[in-house]
Amino acid sequence: MKNSILLSVLSLFFIQCISVKQKVKTTPKTTTSSTTASISTKKTKLVVGIVVDQMRYDYLTRFENKYGNGGFMRMIREGYNCKNNHYNYIPTYTGPGHASVYTGTTPENHGIIANNWYDKFIKGGVYCASDASQSSVGVEGQWAGQMSPHRMLTTTVTDQLRLDTQNQAKVIGIAIKDRGAILPAGHAANGAYWFYGKDKGNWITSTYYREALPTWVKEFNAADEAEKYLATWNTLYDINTYTESDADLNLYEEPFKGKAKPTFPYDLKALQTENGGFDVLKATAYGNSLTTDFAIAAIKGESLGKDSNTDFLAVSYSSTDYVGHQFGVNSKEIQDTYLRLDQDLERLFATLDAEVGKGNYTIFLTADHAAVHVPAFLQDMKIPAGYFDHGALKKHLKSFLNTMYGSENMIENISNGQIFLNYAEIKRLQLSATAIENALQRELLSYDKISKVYTRTALMNSEFTHGIAASLQRGFNQKRSGDVCYVLDIATITYSRTGSTHGSGFNYDTHVPLLFYGNGIQQGETLQRTKITDIAPTISALLEISFPNAATGNPIESVLKN
């Protein structure tokens, strides 16, 4: 009897223990599963980086009412808009811009201090993407393919993706401009392709990447896709509705060779002979359409976004820069170019939806720099602006140094707002380089239309935290840059009296769009100031890969989900 009661009690005790144990096991498991489901996001299959050459931020807002729903506005509506995004260094040129977007740092570190610069070691000029050790692929015996990213000193987010995936990720760079394809693609890319318009209007590459064009590029070139754009360029919509830009005929635009006036329509077939053959397309909206065609061919030909590794397509739209330089930022040509680019983006996004799948890819869109209004136009509006004669400055400084030190040979080069001293001559005269820097600084500050001057000594021995001085310092590479840097007055440029240009550290050159869209991206916007160097770290954080090795920017946390 006692044994029976004891067994019953023990049985009840074990049943309760088992029940409690099951509850303890079950409850945490359910909670963990729920938490994981709420924060997980599927891996993005393809990142598409879009850089629109010379795109001012206000092109998003100025032409907003005429954009469709599937291009810029799709990114703004469904993605994340950084409205106060800026370049944080000088000079704002194409080469440094593309390098900075993808390296996450500035010329101080990545070394692309301009498109072209004076190399004090070889005593001559160099181009940011040139490489005499390489050969052209896709066009025989031409310098156009003697290119590589070897002058860029740091890694890019695209390089880090290749490293992180043991070279399994594909990286492809595309642009009409060679530097717009090469620098974003990085050092370890599978390919970079650019447009050569002086022959048949083909896309080419360099032996740095491969010995022969891939089949899909050969097929694209063989189809003579560029030929179809040698047509008439007229406005997409009734020109009278283009009220967001200046009159079609004005004093601030440069006509094509062979056409008396810079006005619509443009018969490109008739103009091609005097404007570089197929290169005439570069300064039209059709250059962007051709770039889009080629980007779509790359997505399909390279099977981008089709396997378990994230791929990267870097696309730069170069024609916007050519159009801006020729016609100015307030022209009907620039407006039509952006309205047509909007349609090209819609076409590209539709292809990504079909080929990769909506929700499987991530896009960012920005610019390599913006641009100033034509100074002659600003002057007519009674806004301070002007033009600067660098030739006259060189003569003045030569005379100044000869008078002060008895030598005309103390300057080797003046370019990109920098003066390179002749150290051999200074040594011969037993002078101090620092004393020469200071003398030039004082003289330049007394020169008309120069507002600020900084010496090598100051830039190397001081830390500037804000303003133009800090921007100059971030663009100053100790090994490659000059000895005295000067800044022109606001809206003062060295350029023709027609067309727009860029290069300064002022808002009209630094304020550019930054849009994110797709997998892993929040919907929203911010007016907090962001920097161009934040893009690469943000994409690196999204992909959970290492930042580029010299990145100085930070991830924009509000852009990323969770």
N, C-alpha and C positions, 0 to 999 in steps of 0.2 A: 504493500500500500504506500509506504513512504517512498520506495523506489519509483513507483508509478507517478507520484506527485512531483518528485524531483525531476524526472525525465520531461514531464509536461512543462515545468518552469523553464528548464534549460532549452527546450525546443522553442518556446515563446521568445526567450531572450535572443537566440540565434536568428530567428526570423526578423525580429526588430533590428538587429545589427545589420543584417543583409539589406533590409529596406533602407536604413539610414545611409549605408555605403552606396547603394544605387542612386539615392537622391544626391549625395555629394558628388558622385561621378557625373550624373546627368546634367545637373544645373550649370556647373562651370562650362561644360562642353557646349551647351546651347548658347550661353552668353558669348563665349569666344567666337563661335561660328557667326553669330549676329554681328559682332564687332568687326570681324574680318570682312564680311560682306559689305558693310557700310563704308569702309575706307579703301577697298581695293579698286584699282583701275586697270584695265587691260593694257598691255604693252603697245605703244604706238609702233606701227609697221614702217612708217615713212615720215621723215621730217622734210618739209619743203621750206627752204629759206629764200625769201624774195627780197631783193634790194632794188629799189626803183631809183635810178640815177638822177640826181638833182631834184628830188621831190620835196617841196616845201610842205610843212604840216597843213597850211591853209588850203592846199588843193583838195583835201578831204572835205572841208567845210564849204569852200567856195563853190564847188561844182556838185555839191551833195544832191540838190534837187533834180539834177539831170542824170545821176548815176542810176543804174538798174538795181535790182534786188539781189543779184547773184555774185557780184564782185566785191568791191570795197565795202558796200553796205552789208553784205552777208557777214563779213568779218567783224564789222562794228556791231551789228545786231546780235550775233550769236557768240562773238568772241570777247576779247579784252582789249580795251583801247587805252594806251598810255598817252595822254594828251599833252603832257609837258616833258617830252623826251628830247634830249639835247646831246650834241657832240660836246666833249669837254676838253678839247685840245685844238691847237692850231698847227698845221693848216688843214682846212676842210676841203680836201681833194679826193678824187675817186680812189686812187690806190690806197692811201692811208685809211679811207673810210671803210672799204671792203675788208682790209686787214683788221681793223679795230672791231668791226661787227663780229668777226669770226674768232679772233684771238681773245676777246674780252679785255684787251689792254690798249695802250696808246703807242704812238711812235717812239716814245721814250724807251719802250721795251721791245716792241716788235720790229722796229728799225725801218719801216716803210715811211720815210719822212716826207715824201712827196710823190708825184707821178714820175718826175724826172728830177735828179739832183746832182750837184757837183760832188764828185768823189775826190777828196783831198789826197788820197793815197795814190790814185792812178793819174791825178791831175786832169780829169776829164769828166764829162757827164755820163750818167748811167740812167737806165729806165728801170722802173720798179719790178718788171717781170722779165726783163731780157736775160738771155743765157746763151752766149755764143757757143757753148759746148753741146748744145742741142740742135736738132735739125727739124725742118718742117715735115709734117705728115698730112697728106691730102692736097698739097700744092708743091710742085717740084721747084727746088732751087730758090726759094724765097726766104727772106728774113722773117716773114710773118709768123713762122712756127718756131723760131729760135727763142723759146720762152720756157720759164719754169718759176716756181715759187722760192728759189734758193736765196733770194735777198731778204725774205721774211724770216726773222730770227727765232720765232716762238711757234708753239703748236696752236692749232685751231680746234674748235669743237668738233670739226669733221675728222681731224687727226685723232683726237681722243676717242671718237667712236670707233675708228678703225683699230686702234690699240686695244680698246676694251673688248672687242669682239674677235680678237685674234685674226684681223683682216677679213672676217666673214661679212661684215657690213659693207654694202656698196656705197661709194661716194662719187657723185658726178657733178661737175660744175659747168654751167652754160651761160654765155653772154655774147653779145655782139663784140664787146671789147674784150681783148685777151685778158687784161688784168681783172676784169669783172668775173671771169670764169676761174682763173688760176688761183688767186689769193683766197677766195672762199673755200675752194675745194681742198686747200691745204697741201701738205707735203706728201701725204700717203694716199692720195686719191686714186680711184680706179681710172678716172678720166676727166679731162677738162677740154671743152670745145668752144671755139670762137669763130666769128664770121670773117671770111676773106672775100671782099667784093670786087676786086680788080680783075678777076678772071671770069668765072661762071657764077659767082655768088655762092660759094661752097662753105661748108663748115669744116674746119681743120683742127689739128692738134699738134703736139710736139713729141719727139722721141723720148722726152722725159717720162711720158705716160705709156706709150706703145709704139711699135714699129709700123703698124698699119691701122687704118681706120676700121672700126668694127663694121659688121655687115649692115646693121641698121643705119649707120651714118652714110655708108656708101649708097644705100638705097634711097635715103633722103636726098642726097646730093644728085643722084641720077634722075630723080623725079623733077629736077629743076623747079623746086618749090619757090625759090626767090623770084623766078621769072613772072609768076602770076601777080606779084605785087608791083611790077613795073607798069602800073596803070595810072589812072587819074586819081589824085588825092583831092577829094572835096570834103566838105564838112559832113559829119555823120547826120546831123539834123540841120534844119533851116538855119543858115548863118545869122539871120536876124534874131534868132532866139538866144544867141550866145551873148547875152547881156552881161555876163560875169567877166568879160574881158574887153580890151580896148578895141577901137575901130580896126577893121581889117587892114586898111591902108593908113600907116602912120610913119613917123620919122625914126622909130626906134628898132626897126627890124632890118635884117640883111637878106636880100633876095638870093635865090639860087643863081649860079652863073648861067647865063643864057635866058634869064627871065628878067624883064625890066622892073617889075614891082613884086614885093613879097605879099602877094594876095592869092586867095583861092580863086579857081582851082589850079592844081599843079599837074601838068602832064609829065609824069616821071619818065616815061619812055623817051620823050623828046629831050628831056633834060639830062639823061644819063651820060651822054658822051662828054659833056663839059663838067660833069660832077662826079667823076671817078667810077663810071660804070654802075655796078650794083651798089656801090657805096652811097649812091644817092638815097637809098632806102634808109640809111642810118639816121638821117635828119628828118624822117617822116614817121607818122604813126605806124606805118606798115612794118617798120623795123621791129617793133614790139610784137606784132602779129606773127612775123616770121620766127621770132624767138619762142613764142608760145607753141607754134607748130613743132619746133625742134624739141622743146621740153616735153611735149606730149609723146613725140617719137621716142625720146629717151626713157620715159616711164614705161612704155610698152617694150621697147627694144632691150632694155636692161632688166626687165621684169622687177622693177622696183616695188618694194613693199609686199613681195609675194612669199617670203619665207619667214622663219622665226626670228631672224636678225633685223634690227631696225636699220633701214637705209636712209640716205640723205641726198636730196637733190637741191643744189644751190643754183638759183636762177637770178640773173641780174638783167633788168630791163634798161639797156643803155641808150635807146633812142630818145628817151625823155630828156637826157642831158644834151644831146646834139640839137634837139629842137629848141631847148631853152637857150643855149648859147647863140643860136642863129636868130631866133625870133623874140626872145625875151619872155619873162615870166608872166607878163600881162597880155600876151598875144592870143589871138583866136586859134593860132596853130597849136599853142600849148594846151588850150582848152580842149580842142578836138582830139589831141593826142591822149589826154587823160580819159576822155569819154570812151574812146576806142580801147584804151588799155583796160578800162573797167569791163568791157565785153570780153577781152582776151582773158582776164582773170576768171570771169564766169565760165568760160570754155575750159580753162585749166582745172578749175575746181570740179566741174562736171566730170571731167576725165578721171580725177582722183576718186570721186564718188563711185564711178563705174569700175575702175581698175583696182583700187585699193580698198574701197568701201568707206562710206561715211562713218566717222567715229574711229577709224583705224589710222588716221594720219594727223599730223600736227603741222601748222603753218605759222611762220612769223613773217611780217612784212615791215620793212623800214626803208631808209634811204641812206646813201653814202655821204650826203651833204645836201643842203638846200641851195638857195641862190638869192641874189640881191635884185631888186627892181632895177631896170636900166637907169643909171644915174642921170642921163639926160632927161628922162621922163620925170624923175624926182625933182630935178632942178626946175623944170617947167611947172611943177606942182608947188614950188617954193619950199621944198624940203631939202635940207643940207645934203649935198652929194657932190661927187667930183671925179676927176680922172688924174692919174699920176703918171709921169714920164720917168721910167727907170733909166732910160738912156741919159737923160739930163742929170739924174742923180749920180750916175757913174762918173760922168765928166767932172761934176762938182767935187766929188770926194777925191778924185785923182789930183785935181788942182789943189785942194785943201791939204792933202798929205805932202804934196811936193813943196808947198809953201812952208809948212810947219816942220817937216823933217828932211827935206831935200831929196825925196825919192817919189817917183810915180809908180813904183812897183810893189807897194806894200799890201795891195789887195789882189788876191788871185781870182776871186769870183764873187759876183753878187747875183743871187737868185732866190726865189721863194721867200723874200723878205729877210734874207740872211746874208751877212758879209763874211767871206772866208779870207783870213789874213794870210799873207805870204811869210811864213815863219823863217824861211831861209834869208829873206831880205831883212827882216827885223833883226835876226841874229848878226847879219853882216854889219848892220849899222849899230850893233850893240845897244839896242833899245829894249824896253820892256813891253811884252805883248799886252799886259794888263794896262799899261799907260796908253797904248794905242787904242785899246778898247774904250777906255774912258774918254779919250779925245774924240773918237768917232761918236760916242754917245752924246756928248755935249753938242757936237756939230749937227748931228741928225735931229736933235730936239729943236734946233733953231731953223730947221728946213721946213718949208711950207708943205702942209698936208701929211706930215708925219706926227703922230700923237704920242707914241710911247716907244722907248728904246731900252733893251735889256742886253747886258753883256754876258759872255760865257762865264766869266768869274762870278757874277751875281747868280746866274742860273744853276751853277754847280755848287755854290756855297750857301744858298738860302733856300728856304722852303716856302713857296707861295701857296696859300690855301684857298684863294678865291680870285675871281675876276680874270682879266686878260693875262696877267702875269702867270697865274696858275695854269691857264690853258697853254701858254707858250712853253712852260716848263714840262708839261705832259707831252708836248710835241717835240721836245728837245732831246735828241739822242746824243749822248756825250761823244761818241765816236764818229758819228756821221754828220752832225749838224755844224753850223758855222760858228763864228766868234762874236758877232753882234747881230741881234734880232730886232727888227723895227716893225711897228704897226702903223698902218695908214689910218687917216681919219675915217669915221663911220661912213659907209656907203661911198667910199672912194676906192676906185679900182684901177688897175692897169689893164686896159682892154679897149676895144673899139667903142664908138659911140652908139653902136647898135648891138642888140643882144645882151644877155645876162651872163654873169660869171659868179665865182664863189672862191672861198679860200680863207675867209676871216674867222674870227671867234665871236662875231656878233650874232644876235638872234636870227637875223634873216638867213644866215648860213648854217646855224647850229640846230634850229628847231625843225625836227623831222618827224614823220609818223612812226609809230611803233604799235603794230597790231598783232595779237596772237589769236589763234583759232584752232579748234579741233580737240583731239584726244589729250586729256589731262589739263585742259585750259578752262578757267572760270569764265563765266559771262559777267562783264562789268566794265568799269572804267576807273581811271584815277587822274587827278590833277597834281599828285605828288610828283616832284621832279625825278625823272629817271635818266640814266645815262646810256649812251650807246654801248658802253662796255659791260652793261648788265645783261645783254642779250645772250651771249655765249654761256655765262654761268647759269642763267635761267633754263636754257635748253639742256645744259649738262645736268642740272638738278632734276629736270623732268625725266631724262633718260637714265638717271642714277649712274652716271659715269664721272670720271675725274674731270675737273675743270682744266681748261688749257693751261699750260705750265707757267705762264706769266700773267694770268688773268688778274686784273685789279678791280673789276666790277663785282657786283653781288647779285644773287638771284632776286628777282622781283617776286616776293612771296605771294602777293595778292593775285598774281597771274595764275598760279598753279592751284589745282584742286587739292584739298586735304593738306 
